[in-house]
Amino acid sequence: MCGLASENPLEVQIKLIRKYLKLKIMADNISFRGHSQERNHIYDLFKRTVSHGESHSALMLGPRGSGKTTMQLENAVGDRVFGTFAENLAFLLSCLQSGADRRCKSMLFILEEFDMFCHSGRTQTLLYNLFDITHSEQAPMCVLGVTNRLDVMELLEKRVKSRFSHRHLFIFPNEHDSQRAPQYKYKDVLVQLLSLPVQKTVKKKSRSRRNTVSDDMEIDAALENSLPPHILARYPDFDHLNPDFILDWNQHITGMAEDYKLIDCLEKLCYYSVNEQIFRNILFELVSKLSCDSPYIDVSDLSAIIDKTVAPEHRVKLLQSLSILELSLVIAMKHGMEIFDGQPMNFEMVLHRYTKFANSNSSTQTVPRPVILKAFEHLQELEIIMPVKTTDSIYNGSETTANRVQKEYKLYTLAVPNEDISDAVKNFKALPTEINHWFNNSVV
C-alpha cells in the first residue's frame, strides 16, 4: 500500500488497470454463444445416457475457435480423488464390467482432437472398442468426438465405421447469427473485455463519530465477465481504482467502439480468423502497451497489432522459429521432393539426405538418430509436414501387427510453399553458412 501511495497517481491507475484487464482477458471463462440447437442436441444425448441408460456416439465438427470445447461437463466421479492413473483406470473398468446391472455408472467419453486417434491401427482399436460398447448391453456409454477436420470419416477403418452411429453435429462460427457480421460480435467482445467494472462507494457504519470515513470503493463482481470474487480477494490493490478514472476509461472504450475505423480493423481480423483466443491475445498485447504517455487505447495501435497478426508471412515466422536441425530437415525434404517430382517422403529418406549433407560438412554437429526423429515429429505437430492419407489406408485391410507401417516409413509431404522456405532461410538469424549454401546452390 505504501508503494502505491508514493508513486505518481496516474501511473498507479495505469498499473492497476493493466493488471485487472490482463487477468480479465486471460481468464479461462470464454462463454458459449449461440448454437442453441446443437447444444440442446448434445445435452439430450448425455441426458438420455445418464437418465435412461441409453448408449450413443456422435461427432462434433467445426473449425478452431467455433466453440466446440466450451461445452463443459462436471466431474463424473464427484469428490472422489484418485492417487494414480491405475486407480482411475480400475474405477472405469469396474463401471464398464458391471454389465446390465442397474447400479452401474453411465460413462461419458469426450475425445478432443478426435482425428489424432485415427492415424494408426493401434489407436483405431481403441475407437473400435469404445464404439462397440455403445452397441452392447454393457454399461450405458456416450462417446463424443470433437475435431476440426471435416474429412475425419475418411480416416476411419471400415470396422470402426460399422460401429459408429454416423451422427454428426456441425458447428460453424457466426452460424447462429447470420444476419450480423462477425466483426460486430468482436466489437461486443472488445467492449466487454476492456470495460472496467462499475464500482460502488460503501461507507462503514461505525458507532463512533471519529470513524465516519468512507471505505475504499468495492469492485462490483456482478458485472458480466468480471473477475471472480476469489481472484479479487487476492488483489486488494484493486480497491484503489479511482472512480473518475474508471468512468473516463469506460466512456473512452464506448466511444472507440463507435469508430468506423475499429470495425474496419476487426473485419480484417475476421478474414484471417474468428478464433476468440487469438482476439484475446491481441487485446492482451494492446493492454500491455498502456503507459503514462499513452493512458488510453487507440484504434491505430489495435490496427498495427492486427496487421502484424494477419500478415501473410506468418508461415515464414513459423519457419524462422525452428531450430537449425528442424530447418535442415525441411531443406532436405524440399530437395528430395524436387528430385522425385513432388513425391512424398518418409523419415528414412529425409534422414539419408540430411546425413549425407552432415557428413560432407565437418563443421556440422553430429546429432543422434532419436533426436532427429523427435525433430521430425515436431515438424508434423506444427503442420509444416503433413502425412499422406494412403499411408495407413494401404494396410487397413490387414489386422496383423507386422503389416502395419512403422512411423519411420510413413509418407509425408511439405505443407508450406517453397517461396516461404526461401524467405525464411534468407532472413533466418544466425543461420550457418554451409546450410545457406546447401539451400541456395544444389541438391546434395
N, C-alpha and C positions, 0 to 999 in steps of 0.2 A: 504494500500500500504506500509506503514511504517513497519507494522508487517512482511510482506513478505521479505522486504529488510534486516531486522535484523536477519533472520533465515539462516540456512545452505542452500546454493543454491541447493544442491541435494535434501534436504528434501522439499524445496519449489516445485521443479519439480515433486516429487513423489506425494505430496498433490494435485497439480493441475491435474495430470494425473488420480489419483484416483477419484477425483470429476468429471472430464469430462467423464471418462469411465462409472462410475456409472449412471450418467444421461443418457448416451447414451444407456446403456444396459437396463435400466428400462423404457425407453421411450415407450409410447404406440403407436409404429409405426411399428408393425410386418407386413411386406409386404406379400401379397398373391402371392404365387409362383405356377406356373403350373396350371393344371386343367382348361385349356382354354375352353374345350368343355362344361364342367359343368357350368362354369362361363357364357359363352355365352347363354346357355340354360336358366339360371335364369334371365339373363338380358333381353332375348327375352320375357319371361313371364311378367316381370314388364313393359316392353315397350308396349306390346300388351294391358295390363291392363290400362295403362295411356293414350296411344295414340288412341287406337281403342275401349276402353270401354268394353273389354272382362273381364271375371271373371275366375280365375284359382285357383287351390290348388295343393300343392306339398309337399313332404317330402325330406329333405336333411339329409342323414345318413352317419356317419363316426366316427371313434374313436376320442377321445380327442386329440387336437393338430394337426389335419389334415388340418385345415384351413377353417372350416365352418364359424366361426364367423368373419373372416377377410373380408368377403363381406359386406361392409358397405353401408348404404343409407343416403342421406341427409334428413334434417328435412322437412317433407311434408307440414308443415304449415308456412314455411318461417320464417319471422321475428316476427311472432305473438307469444306473450307471454301470458300464462295462469297463473293466480294467484293461482287457486285451482284446485284440481282434478275434482271437479264438473263442472267447466267451460270447462275443456278439454273434459270431457265426453259429455257435452251438444253439443260441437262442432262436435264430432264424430257422435253423434246420428242425428244431423241435416244433416250431409253428407249422412248418411245411409237412412234417411227418404225422401231424395229428389226424390226417385223413378227413373223413366226413364228420368227425366229432364236432358238435355244435359249439364246444368250448374253444375251438381253435381260433387263432388270430387271423384277421384279414390282413393281407400283405399288399402294400402299395410300393411299386418299384418305379422310380423316375430315373431314366438313363439320359443324362446330359451328354451332348456330343455323341449322339447315337451312331453316327456314321463311323466313329472310331472303333466301334465294336464289330464292324463289317469288313475289316481289311484282311483278316486271316481266318483260316478254318477253325482254329482253336477258339477264338472268341465267338465265332458264329455258333459253336457248340453251346456256349452259354446262352445265347439268344434262343436257340432251339429248345433248350431245356425250360427256359422261362415261359416261352410261348406254349410249349407242350403242356405245362402245368395248368395254364388257363383253359385247356380243353379237357382236363381230367377232373375227377371227383375229389381231388385233394383240397387243401385249404384254399379258400377264395383269394384270388390274387388279381391285381390290376397292374399291367405293365405299360408305362407311358414313355415313349421315346421322344427326345427333343433334339432337333437338328436343324441346321440352316441349309442343308443340301436337299434340293428338291428331287434329285435323282437317286435318293438313297435306296429306293426299292430295287434298282438295278444292281446294287452291291450285295443283295441278299441271295443266299443259296436257295435252291428250289425247296429243299426240305424245310427251311425257315419260313419261306413264303407260305407253305402249306399250313403252317400252324398260326400264322398271323391273321388277324381279323380284317385286315385291309381297311381299317377305319382311319381316315386322315383328317387332320384339322389344320387348316392353313391360316396363318396369322401374318398379315402384311401391315406395315406402318401406314397410319392415316386411313386405313380402310374403313374404320368406323365413322370417319368424318370426312367423307369425300367432297363435301361442299366447301370445306375450309382448307386452304393451302397449308402445308406443313410449317412454313416459316412463321405463321401466326401462332401455331402451337408452341414453337420455340420461343416466341415473344412472351407468351404467358409463363413459360418455364423460367425465362430470364427474370421477369418481374417477381416471380415467386421466390426465386433463389437469392436475388440480390436485395430484396426489400428487408429492412430491419424490423424486428417485431415491435408492435406497439407497446409502449411502456406506461405504467401507471404509477403515480406517486402515492405512496402509502405512508400515512402518519401514524406514529406509535401512540397508542393510547396509554398514557402514563398517569399514575396517580399524583406524581409530583409535578408542580408547575415548572420546576427548574429543568425538567427533561422534555419539554414540549418542543422538540426538534423533529423536523421531517426526516424520515428514513430515506436512504438511497432508493432510487427507482427499482422497480421489480420487473423483470422480463415477463411478458405475457406469454406463457407456454401454450396457450390455447390457439395461437395463430397456426394456421395450416403450414406444415413443413418446417416448423420451428424446431430448435434443438430440444431433445427430450430433457425432462427435469433432472435426471441423474447426471447428464453431461453439464448442465448449467450449474449444478451443485459443485462440480469440480473446478469451476472457473468463477470465483466470486468477483473477479475484476470486472465482469460484465455489468455489475450493478453501477459502475461509474460512467456508463454511457450517458452522454449529455442529451436530454430530451429535445432541445432545439436542434442539435446537430442531426439527430435521428429524423426529425421532421423534414429538415432540408434535404437529407440524403434520400428519403423516400419520394419526395417531390421531384428530385433530380432523376431518379430511376423511372418514375411515371412519365415525366416529360421526355426522357430519352426513348421510351417505348413508343412514343407517338411520332418519332422522327422517321421519315421515309427512308433515310439512309440506312437505318438499322434493319428495316425489312429487306433492303437490297443485300445487306451482308448476310442475313440469315437465309435468304433464298439461295445465295451462292453456296452456303454450307450444306443446304438440303440437297443440292445437286450432287454433292460428294457423299454425304452420309446422313442418315436420320437416327443414328445411334445417340441416345441421350447421354451415355457415359462420355463420348467424345466431346459433346457440347459442354458437359460439366468440367472436363479438363481444360477447355478453352476459357471458361469463366474463372477457373482456379488461377490460371496464368494471368488473367486480366486483373483479378483482385490482388495478386501478389505485387503488382506494379504500383499500387496506391502509395502515395508519399505526401509529405507536406507541400512539395512543389506541385503535385497533381492529386489533390484530395478527392476528386470525383472521377468517375469513369467516363471516358469519351468514346464516341462511336468510332472515331478514327483508330483508336487503339484496338478496339474489337475487330475492326476490319483488317488491321495488319496481322493480328493473330490468326484470323480465319484464312487469310491469304497464304500464310505460312503453312497452315494445316492442310489446305486443299491443293497445295501446289502439285503440279503433275510429276515433279521429281521425287515424290515420297518413296518410290521404289529404289531410286538412286541412293537416298539417305539410308534405306534399309540395307542395301549392299555395302555402303560405306561403314556401317556399324558392325560388319562381320569381322572376325579375326583373320589374320593372314592365312591361316590354314584353310578356313572355310572359303575365303575368296579364291584361294588356289584350286580348291575342288570345283568351284564354279567355272573357273577358267579351263580346267582340264575337261570338264563335261562339255563346255562350249566347243572346244577344239575337237573332241571326239564326235559330237553330233555333226560338225561340219564335214568331217571325214566320211561319216556314214550317212550322209544326205538326210540329216534330221531324225535318224532312227533313235529310239530311246536307249538308255544305257543303264547298267546295273552298277552296284558299288565296286565290284571287282574290276570292271572295265575302267572306271574312274580312278581307282587306286593304282592300276597299272600305269596310266598316263601320268599321274602325279609322282609316282615312284621313279619313273623314267626321267622326269624333269628334276627331281630332287637329287638323283644320282649324278646328273650331269652338272650340277652346281654344288661345289664344295662348301659354299657359304650357307647353304640351306640346312637348317637344323633337322636332324633325324627325329621323326615322330612315330611312336608305337602305333601298331595297327588298331588296337581298341580305341585310341584317342581319335584317329582318323574316322573310324566308324561312327563314333559319337558326334563328331562334327558333321558328318554326312546326314545323320538323323536329325540334327538341329536344323539343317537346311530344309528338310522336309517339314519340320514343325513351323518354320517361318513361311512355308509355302513358296519358297524360291524354286524348289523342285517338287514335282507332283508325280505320284505313282500312276502308272498306266493301268487302266481297268482290266485289261486282258490278262494281267499277270496272275491274278487269283482265279479268274473265271476259267482258265485253261484246266485248272486242277479241281474244279468244283465237282466234276463227275466222280472223282475217286475220294474215298474216305480214309485211305491209308496215310499214316504219318510220313512214310518215306517219300510219297509223291508230292507232298506239299512243298512249295517253293520256299527256300530259306530267304531271310531278309537281305543277305548279301547279293542275291541273284534276282531280286525283284527289279523290274524295269521302271526307270524314272525318266522324265523329260523336264527340260528347263521351263519354268513358268514366267520368266522375265525376258523381255526382248534384248537382243544383242546391243541395241543402242544404249539401254540403261546400264548394261555391264560396262560398256566403253566409257560412259560418263563417270561411272563410279570409280573405275581404275584411274581415269585421268585426274580426278580430284581427290583421290584417296591419300590421306595424310600418312606420312612415314611408310609408304609402300616401298619394299626393297626393289632396287634397280633391276635385278635379274627377273623378278616377277613381271615388272612393267615391260621389260624387253621380251619376255616369253609371250605376253599377251599381244603385243603390237607387231611382232615380226612374223614368226612362222609357227606352224603346228609341229610340236615335237614328235 
